[in-house]
């Protein structure tokens, strides 16, 4: 099979992961990297032997000869790049969230539809083994209908204070809540109808990052399922895993309990501290990055090649973001909000 030529826009933490994951796929050749920071892009290109480097994504779209694009810019900078890629007639994978304003969501949807390009949002929990297995059991009907759900997805403080230079321009709801909410929608097979959210601010602001610390959200879905969702950026840095993620699903005839923070698979103990590496998201095994995070990128490529549907539609990804806008509104008003799709 002829290799597909990939171009990656964004050479930061997530862009570099995209480049590595794509470079290790036998059916893909990464031919271009674009970043406003040319030095960063050139360093990444040299590491993975990528021949073309650009500062302008428009130049890259017209000159690189790529077959598809992945977009790994900061949360709030997806829309214009995605619209330009769609207008260039190229399929693309965009990091979550799909977009962060109603206007940007609609601009992206319109450009995708107008140009008839294929697009997918990288909401990779749909490829996570525990959740995919739970979804299959739910869909089999043996557990009866889903009644209520709970998901907690938090990060250590260091993610907002050190890892992301742009965290104050985004929100933990965009960065983590998009994953959480999509997971709830995926598992119960519905979308939120009404949300009621509370938030707290102060810890991160005292550390120089002007953004909300934590959101607690109650949700009612269109099919009657109710859920609770927690997203925070202030877990102490001493937590043994950067990601704190738990999920519980109660059905008419059974229940599911999932801990994907570290999967309770591996503890690494030294004389001074303990670590619990995540063994399922993107571990490096035999020199290659494995797990469900690169697996979801691989599923995008596979679906492009064989013409099969992606594991999430553009509308589903967009509706998650529209619901998050409702959660933000609810937290500001301190009252329930009906979601407008």
LOMAR-391395 format. One record per residue (C-alpha): residue number from 1; x, y, z. Coordinates in Angstrom, 3 decimals. Layout:
BEGIN
+-----+----------+----------+----------+
!   n !       c1 !       c2 !       c3 !
+-----+----------+----------+----------+
! NUM !        X !        Y !        Z !
...
+-----+----------+----------+----------+
***
This chain:
BEGIN
+-----+----------+----------+----------+
!   n !       c1 !       c2 !       c3 !
+-----+----------+----------+----------+
!   1 !    0.000 !    0.000 !    0.000 !
!   2 !    1.261 !    3.461 !   -0.908 !
!   3 !    2.132 !    5.552 !    2.133 !
!   4 !   -0.086 !    8.527 !    2.950 !
!   5 !    1.722 !   11.832 !    3.390 !
!   6 !    0.907 !   13.562 !    6.684 !
!   7 !    1.470 !   17.149 !    7.794 !
!   8 !    1.300 !   18.199 !   11.450 !
!   9 !    0.372 !   21.730 !   12.520 !
!  10 !    1.703 !   22.496 !   16.005 !
!  11 !    5.044 !   21.257 !   17.320 !
!  12 !    4.368 !   21.500 !   21.048 !
!  13 !    3.602 !   18.703 !   23.505 !
!  14 !    0.708 !   17.226 !   21.539 !
!  15 !    2.111 !   17.992 !   18.096 !
!  16 !    5.330 !   16.186 !   18.913 !
!  17 !    3.257 !   13.194 !   20.036 !
!  18 !    1.336 !   13.265 !   16.742 !
!  19 !    4.612 !   13.318 !   14.801 !
!  20 !    5.989 !   10.357 !   16.732 !
!  21 !    2.789 !    8.307 !   16.505 !
!  22 !    2.409 !    8.955 !   12.763 !
!  23 !    6.110 !    8.343 !   12.058 !
!  24 !    5.844 !    4.881 !   13.588 !
!  25 !    2.909 !    3.849 !   11.373 !
!  26 !    4.046 !    1.744 !    8.398 !
!  27 !    1.425 !    3.277 !    6.084 !
!  28 !    2.260 !    6.925 !    6.827 !
!  29 !    5.101 !    9.293 !    5.947 !
!  30 !    5.271 !   12.586 !    7.865 !
!  31 !    6.360 !   15.080 !    5.231 !
!  32 !    5.836 !   18.447 !    6.935 !
!  33 !    5.704 !   20.127 !   10.337 !
!  34 !    4.379 !   23.651 !   10.888 !
!  35 !    4.758 !   25.837 !   13.966 !
!  36 !    5.005 !   29.573 !   14.583 !
!  37 !    8.175 !   28.762 !   16.536 !
!  38 !   10.412 !   27.666 !   13.676 !
!  39 !   13.255 !   26.534 !   15.939 !
!  40 !   10.913 !   24.174 !   17.755 !
!  41 !    9.559 !   22.818 !   14.483 !
!  42 !   13.037 !   22.307 !   13.047 !
!  43 !   14.192 !   20.464 !   16.151 !
!  44 !   11.207 !   18.129 !   15.972 !
!  45 !   11.667 !   17.640 !   12.223 !
!  46 !   15.318 !   16.700 !   12.723 !
!  47 !   14.418 !   14.183 !   15.431 !
!  48 !   11.937 !   12.345 !   13.175 !
!  49 !   13.592 !   13.021 !    9.797 !
!  50 !   10.726 !   15.154 !    8.480 !
!  51 !   11.885 !   16.933 !    5.313 !
!  52 !    9.726 !   20.095 !    5.328 !
!  53 !    9.324 !   22.792 !    8.003 !
!  54 !    6.954 !   25.764 !    7.819 !
!  55 !    5.959 !   28.723 !    9.974 !
!  56 !    2.841 !   29.449 !    7.910 !
!  57 !    0.206 !   26.735 !    7.749 !
!  58 !   -1.149 !   28.324 !    4.559 !
!  59 !    2.226 !   27.875 !    2.852 !
!  60 !    2.331 !   24.309 !    4.113 !
!  61 !   -1.145 !   23.542 !    2.745 !
!  62 !   -0.193 !   24.802 !   -0.729 !
!  63 !    3.370 !   23.514 !   -0.946 !
!  64 !    3.827 !   20.332 !    1.098 !
!  65 !    1.887 !   17.886 !   -1.080 !
!  66 !    0.374 !   16.242 !    1.992 !
!  67 !   -2.608 !   13.870 !    1.861 !
!  68 !   -3.988 !   14.777 !    5.294 !
!  69 !   -3.321 !   17.076 !    8.227 !
!  70 !   -3.385 !   16.750 !   11.994 !
!  71 !   -3.966 !   19.906 !   14.047 !
!  72 !   -2.360 !   20.128 !   17.475 !
!  73 !   -2.446 !   23.842 !   18.249 !
!  74 !   -3.632 !   25.131 !   21.671 !
!  75 !   -7.322 !   24.608 !   22.536 !
!  76 !   -8.497 !   28.066 !   21.518 !
!  77 !   -6.568 !   28.156 !   18.218 !
!  78 !   -8.118 !   25.234 !   16.335 !
!  79 !  -10.826 !   26.947 !   14.322 !
!  80 !   -9.061 !   29.112 !   11.738 !
!  81 !   -6.490 !   26.440 !   11.013 !
!  82 !   -9.233 !   23.816 !   10.601 !
!  83 !  -11.248 !   26.083 !    8.284 !
!  84 !   -8.148 !   26.721 !    6.152 !
!  85 !   -7.379 !   22.995 !    5.960 !
!  86 !  -10.970 !   22.239 !    4.942 !
!  87 !  -10.880 !   25.006 !    2.313 !
!  88 !   -7.726 !   23.396 !    0.932 !
!  89 !   -9.770 !   20.230 !    0.430 !
!  90 !   -7.737 !   18.113 !    2.855 !
!  91 !   -9.030 !   15.658 !    5.470 !
!  92 !   -7.878 !   16.361 !    9.007 !
!  93 !   -7.698 !   15.201 !   12.595 !
!  94 !   -8.057 !   18.016 !   15.134 !
!  95 !   -7.075 !   17.716 !   18.778 !
!  96 !   -9.826 !   18.135 !   21.322 !
!  97 !  -11.744 !   20.291 !   21.910 !
!  98 !  -13.260 !   20.710 !   18.446 !
!  99 !  -13.536 !   24.489 !   19.073 !
! 100 !  -14.167 !   26.818 !   22.003 !
! 101 !  -16.809 !   29.301 !   20.774 !
! 102 !  -20.191 !   28.812 !   19.124 !
! 103 !  -19.073 !   30.930 !   16.172 !
! 104 !  -15.926 !   28.838 !   15.640 !
! 105 !  -17.874 !   25.586 !   15.928 !
! 106 !  -20.258 !   26.706 !   13.188 !
! 107 !  -17.445 !   28.027 !   10.974 !
! 108 !  -15.693 !   24.673 !   11.151 !
! 109 !  -18.826 !   22.652 !   10.486 !
! 110 !  -19.725 !   24.831 !    7.512 !
! 111 !  -16.230 !   24.582 !    5.995 !
! 112 !  -16.163 !   20.801 !    6.432 !
! 113 !  -19.590 !   20.406 !    4.823 !
! 114 !  -18.964 !   22.913 !    2.019 !
! 115 !  -15.684 !   21.301 !    0.986 !
! 116 !  -16.877 !   17.740 !    1.625 !
! 117 !  -13.749 !   16.839 !    3.546 !
! 118 !  -13.505 !   14.113 !    6.162 !
! 119 !  -12.695 !   15.324 !    9.666 !
! 120 !  -12.355 !   13.786 !   13.120 !
! 121 !  -11.729 !   15.151 !   16.611 !
! 122 !   -9.152 !   13.287 !   18.703 !
! 123 !  -11.381 !   12.320 !   21.634 !
! 124 !   -9.335 !    9.239 !   22.295 !
! 125 !  -11.200 !    7.726 !   25.252 !
! 126 !  -13.381 !    6.082 !   22.609 !
! 127 !  -10.328 !    3.924 !   21.842 !
! 128 !   -9.471 !    3.288 !   25.508 !
! 129 !   -9.792 !   -0.422 !   26.190 !
! 130 !  -11.838 !   -0.282 !   29.444 !
! 131 !  -14.362 !    2.219 !   28.076 !
! 132 !  -14.658 !    0.536 !   24.680 !
! 133 !  -15.255 !   -2.805 !   26.397 !
! 134 !  -17.856 !   -1.296 !   28.741 !
! 135 !  -19.584 !    0.324 !   25.742 !
! 136 !  -19.773 !   -3.027 !   23.953 !
! 137 !  -21.365 !   -4.664 !   27.006 !
! 138 !  -23.871 !   -1.802 !   27.371 !
! 139 !  -24.770 !   -2.023 !   23.688 !
! 140 !  -25.315 !   -5.791 !   24.004 !
! 141 !  -28.261 !   -5.080 !   26.304 !
! 142 !  -27.215 !   -7.546 !   29.002 !
! 143 !  -26.936 !   -4.778 !   31.607 !
! 144 !  -30.229 !   -3.109 !   30.693 !
! 145 !  -30.408 !    0.649 !   30.252 !
! 146 !  -27.880 !    3.043 !   31.776 !
! 147 !  -29.389 !    4.821 !   34.799 !
! 148 !  -26.678 !    7.124 !   36.112 !
! 149 !  -22.975 !    7.831 !   35.644 !
! 150 !  -20.063 !    9.552 !   37.355 !
! 151 !  -16.754 !   10.616 !   35.834 !
! 152 !  -13.802 !   12.353 !   37.466 !
! 153 !  -10.951 !   13.638 !   35.324 !
! 154 !   -8.462 !   15.888 !   37.078 !
! 155 !   -4.816 !   16.856 !   36.574 !
! 156 !   -2.004 !   17.722 !   38.921 !
! 157 !   -1.359 !   21.465 !   39.315 !
! 158 !    1.782 !   21.176 !   37.200 !
! 159 !   -0.263 !   20.715 !   34.026 !
! 160 !   -1.765 !   24.201 !   34.325 !
! 161 !    1.273 !   25.897 !   35.876 !
! 162 !    4.174 !   24.296 !   33.989 !
! 163 !    3.140 !   22.014 !   31.134 !
! 164 !    0.744 !   24.346 !   29.290 !
! 165 !    1.978 !   27.869 !   28.628 !
! 166 !   -1.531 !   28.792 !   27.418 !
! 167 !   -3.667 !   27.329 !   30.244 !
! 168 !   -5.019 !   30.741 !   31.292 !
! 169 !   -6.343 !   31.213 !   27.741 !
! 170 !   -8.287 !   27.985 !   27.991 !
! 171 !  -10.121 !   26.133 !   30.765 !
! 172 !   -9.966 !   22.767 !   32.453 !
! 173 !  -13.399 !   22.200 !   30.885 !
! 174 !  -11.933 !   22.478 !   27.399 !
! 175 !   -8.756 !   20.596 !   28.221 !
! 176 !  -10.252 !   17.769 !   30.312 !
! 177 !  -14.014 !   18.321 !   30.307 !
! 178 !  -14.229 !   17.653 !   26.568 !
! 179 !  -12.843 !   14.164 !   27.197 !
! 180 !  -15.150 !   13.609 !   30.176 !
! 181 !  -18.307 !   14.792 !   28.491 !
! 182 !  -17.664 !   12.905 !   25.278 !
! 183 !  -17.095 !    9.750 !   27.327 !
! 184 !  -20.436 !   10.174 !   29.101 !
! 185 !  -22.237 !   10.787 !   25.784 !
! 186 !  -20.515 !    7.781 !   24.222 !
! 187 !  -21.348 !    5.408 !   27.076 !
! 188 !  -25.019 !    6.357 !   27.467 !
! 189 !  -25.704 !    6.946 !   23.770 !
! 190 !  -27.246 !   10.373 !   24.233 !
! 191 !  -26.389 !   14.060 !   24.583 !
! 192 !  -26.933 !   16.473 !   27.498 !
! 193 !  -30.270 !   18.251 !   27.741 !
! 194 !  -29.763 !   20.305 !   30.924 !
! 195 !  -26.658 !   21.099 !   32.985 !
! 196 !  -26.037 !   22.704 !   36.345 !
! 197 !  -22.453 !   23.583 !   37.207 !
! 198 !  -20.536 !   25.121 !   40.088 !
! 199 !  -16.932 !   26.265 !   39.943 !
! 200 !  -14.201 !   27.469 !   42.277 !
! 201 !  -11.291 !   29.799 !   41.545 !
! 202 !   -8.294 !   30.935 !   43.579 !
! 203 !   -5.561 !   28.307 !   43.905 !
! 204 !   -4.218 !   28.593 !   40.366 !
! 205 !   -4.678 !   32.367 !   40.338 !
! 206 !   -2.451 !   32.576 !   43.409 !
! 207 !    0.167 !   30.661 !   41.403 !
! 208 !    0.002 !   33.112 !   38.490 !
! 209 !   -2.477 !   31.239 !   36.256 !
! 210 !   -5.767 !   33.130 !   35.963 !
! 211 !   -8.188 !   30.273 !   35.344 !
! 212 !  -10.821 !   28.258 !   37.221 !
! 213 !   -9.543 !   25.545 !   39.578 !
! 214 !  -12.408 !   23.066 !   39.388 !
! 215 !  -15.896 !   22.501 !   37.977 !
! 216 !  -18.560 !   20.190 !   39.390 !
! 217 !  -21.347 !   19.551 !   36.882 !
! 218 !  -24.676 !   17.735 !   37.111 !
! 219 !  -26.155 !   16.641 !   33.782 !
! 220 !  -29.461 !   15.291 !   32.526 !
! 221 !  -29.313 !   13.600 !   29.123 !
! 222 !  -32.012 !   13.529 !   26.473 !
! 223 !  -32.620 !    9.820 !   27.109 !
! 224 !  -33.185 !   10.387 !   30.855 !
! 225 !  -29.747 !    9.325 !   32.121 !
! 226 !  -28.293 !   11.565 !   34.847 !
! 227 !  -24.594 !   12.088 !   35.548 !
! 228 !  -22.040 !   13.923 !   37.646 !
! 229 !  -18.804 !   15.232 !   36.137 !
! 230 !  -15.761 !   16.628 !   37.966 !
! 231 !  -12.874 !   18.425 !   36.267 !
! 232 !  -10.076 !   20.101 !   38.183 !
! 233 !   -6.527 !   21.344 !   37.744 !
! 234 !   -5.451 !   21.480 !   41.409 !
! 235 !   -4.594 !   17.911 !   42.415 !
! 236 !   -1.370 !   18.148 !   44.463 !
! 237 !    1.788 !   17.561 !   42.461 !
! 238 !    2.676 !   14.773 !   44.869 !
! 239 !   -0.059 !   12.629 !   43.317 !
! 240 !    1.613 !    9.521 !   41.925 !
! 241 !   -0.113 !    9.916 !   38.525 !
! 242 !   -0.513 !   13.240 !   36.718 !
! 243 !   -3.996 !   12.176 !   35.593 !
! 244 !   -6.714 !   11.333 !   38.130 !
! 245 !   -9.524 !    9.568 !   36.258 !
! 246 !  -12.355 !    7.402 !   37.553 !
! 247 !  -15.673 !    6.394 !   35.991 !
! 248 !  -18.719 !    4.589 !   37.398 !
! 249 !  -21.773 !    3.519 !   35.410 !
! 250 !  -24.909 !    2.098 !   37.013 !
! 251 !  -27.356 !    0.206 !   34.792 !
! 252 !  -30.660 !   -1.515 !   35.431 !
! 253 !  -29.010 !   -4.923 !   35.764 !
! 254 !  -25.417 !   -4.179 !   36.706 !
! 255 !  -22.650 !   -1.620 !   37.034 !
! 256 !  -19.130 !   -0.749 !   35.881 !
! 257 !  -16.267 !    0.686 !   37.955 !
! 258 !  -13.200 !    1.947 !   36.080 !
! 259 !   -9.933 !    3.480 !   37.244 !
! 260 !   -7.814 !    4.624 !   34.344 !
! 261 !   -5.551 !    6.987 !   36.273 !
! 262 !   -2.835 !    4.370 !   36.359 !
! 263 !   -4.845 !    1.188 !   35.785 !
! 264 !   -3.445 !   -0.141 !   39.081 !
! 265 !   -1.041 !   -2.127 !   36.924 !
! 266 !    2.387 !   -0.841 !   37.848 !
! 267 !    3.995 !    0.890 !   40.809 !
! 268 !    7.600 !    2.092 !   40.665 !
! 269 !    9.057 !    2.639 !   44.153 !
! 270 !   12.336 !    4.337 !   45.040 !
! 271 !   13.760 !    5.421 !   48.390 !
! 272 !   12.091 !    8.830 !   48.023 !
! 273 !    8.864 !    8.463 !   46.062 !
! 274 !    6.379 !    6.223 !   44.261 !
! 275 !    5.182 !    6.555 !   40.670 !
! 276 !    2.293 !    4.834 !   38.915 !
! 277 !    2.948 !    5.069 !   35.159 !
! 278 !   -0.049 !    4.907 !   32.867 !
! 279 !    0.240 !    1.572 !   31.090 !
! 280 !   -2.622 !    1.958 !   28.627 !
! 281 !   -2.587 !    5.522 !   27.250 !
! 282 !    0.776 !    5.757 !   25.479 !
! 283 !    3.488 !    3.570 !   26.984 !
! 284 !    6.713 !    3.106 !   25.033 !
! 285 !    7.205 !   -0.593 !   24.338 !
! 286 !   10.141 !   -1.948 !   22.321 !
! 287 !   10.992 !    1.593 !   21.269 !
! 288 !    7.515 !    2.397 !   19.903 !
! 289 !    4.675 !    4.372 !   21.423 !
! 290 !    1.689 !    2.092 !   21.997 !
! 291 !   -1.684 !    2.334 !   23.757 !
! 292 !   -5.033 !    3.913 !   23.024 !
! 293 !   -3.766 !    7.476 !   22.398 !
! 294 !   -1.676 !    6.597 !   19.325 !
! 295 !   -4.263 !    3.915 !   18.569 !
! 296 !   -6.912 !    6.580 !   18.079 !
! 297 !   -4.686 !    8.484 !   15.645 !
! 298 !   -4.067 !    5.191 !   13.843 !
! 299 !   -7.819 !    4.598 !   13.651 !
! 300 !   -8.204 !    7.977 !   11.922 !
! 301 !   -5.598 !    6.999 !    9.320 !
! 302 !   -7.127 !    3.540 !    8.869 !
! 303 !  -10.592 !    4.995 !    8.269 !
! 304 !   -9.166 !    7.463 !    5.743 !
! 305 !   -7.531 !    4.630 !    3.860 !
! 306 !  -10.486 !    2.255 !    3.760 !
! 307 !  -13.327 !    4.785 !    3.682 !
! 308 !  -15.029 !    3.561 !    6.860 !
! 309 !  -16.679 !    5.903 !    9.408 !
! 310 !  -14.590 !    7.510 !   12.139 !
! 311 !  -15.316 !    6.557 !   15.754 !
! 312 !  -16.790 !   10.028 !   16.330 !
! 313 !  -18.663 !   12.270 !   13.939 !
! 314 !  -18.111 !   15.988 !   13.426 !
! 315 !  -21.573 !   16.654 !   14.849 !
! 316 !  -20.850 !   14.614 !   17.998 !
! 317 !  -17.577 !   16.465 !   18.604 !
! 318 !  -19.270 !   19.820 !   17.975 !
! 319 !  -22.175 !   18.995 !   20.296 !
! 320 !  -19.770 !   18.183 !   23.134 !
! 321 !  -18.360 !   21.703 !   22.780 !
! 322 !  -21.809 !   23.299 !   22.622 !
! 323 !  -22.698 !   21.487 !   25.846 !
! 324 !  -19.481 !   22.731 !   27.474 !
! 325 !  -20.450 !   26.275 !   26.551 !
! 326 !  -23.684 !   25.593 !   28.451 !
! 327 !  -21.706 !   24.337 !   31.451 !
! 328 !  -19.580 !   27.496 !   31.439 !
! 329 !  -22.754 !   29.598 !   31.307 !
! 330 !  -24.308 !   27.630 !   34.159 !
! 331 !  -21.224 !   28.020 !   36.348 !
! 332 !  -21.247 !   31.775 !   35.746 !
! 333 !  -24.977 !   32.189 !   36.419 !
! 334 !  -25.142 !   29.590 !   39.216 !
! 335 !  -28.311 !   28.134 !   37.733 !
! 336 !  -29.381 !   25.276 !   35.426 !
! 337 !  -28.975 !   25.826 !   31.679 !
! 338 !  -30.733 !   24.060 !   28.798 !
! 339 !  -28.257 !   23.216 !   26.055 !
! 340 !  -28.740 !   24.875 !   22.647 !
! 341 !  -27.570 !   22.707 !   19.755 !
+-----+----------+----------+----------+
***
